[in-house]
Amino acid sequence: MKLAKTDAIDAAVLAAFGAALKPAIDTLPADWELELSDPVSRREQLVTARAMQKTQVKQLTHPRLVAKAKH
């Protein structure tokens, strides 16, 4: 990998920025949090889709479509 002319300058600026702000150290999520993140995200998607479908059904006006939507 070839370094650009500004890499040393960028490194110095980032180091000064970090020294001035002293950002908190991030920790990795626990294993159980990682295992739950996908199912929780999927549940949120399904809840949102269900709410959208309920709204669409409420907006139906044709009697046959209303009847079919109730099944």
N, C-alpha and C positions, 0 to 999 in steps of 0.2 A: 504494500500500500504506500503510495507516494503522498507525502505531506504537502499541504498547500502553504503558501507563503505566510498566511495569517494564522496557522495552527498554534504557534507559540503565543501570539497575541491573544487568540481566543482562550487558550488555556489560562493565561494570566488573568484575563478579565473574569472568567468563570471562577477561578480560585479566589479572587478578591470579592466577588459577589457572594460566594459561599461563606467566606470569613466574616463579611459584614452582616449577613442575614442570619447566619447560624441556623439553617433550617432543621426542623425535627427529623429524626431518622424514621423512615417508614419501616413498618414491620410487615412480614408476610401474613396473610390470613391463615387461620387455623385450618387443618385438614377438613374438619366438618363444614367449615364455611365454604371451602372450595367445592366440596361434594354437593352442597345445597344450592349453589349459585345457578347452575343450569336449570334444575327443576323449578326453582322460584321464578326465574326469568320466563320460562315457558308458561307457568301458571299466570303470570301477569299478562302475557300475550293473549292467552285464552280468555281471561276475564275481560280484557279490552275488546276482543273480537265478539264476545257474547253481548256486551253492552251495545256495540255497534249494530249487531243483528237485531236486538230488541228495538232499537230506535228505528231501524228500517221497517220492521214489522208494523210498528205504530203508524208509520207513514203510508202504509198500503191503503188504497182506496177501492180497488176492484174487488167485488164480493168473492169471486172464486179464489183470488190470491189470498185474501184475508182468511178464508176457510182453510186453504191449504197450509198456510203458515201456522195455524193453530194445531196442526197434527204433528 
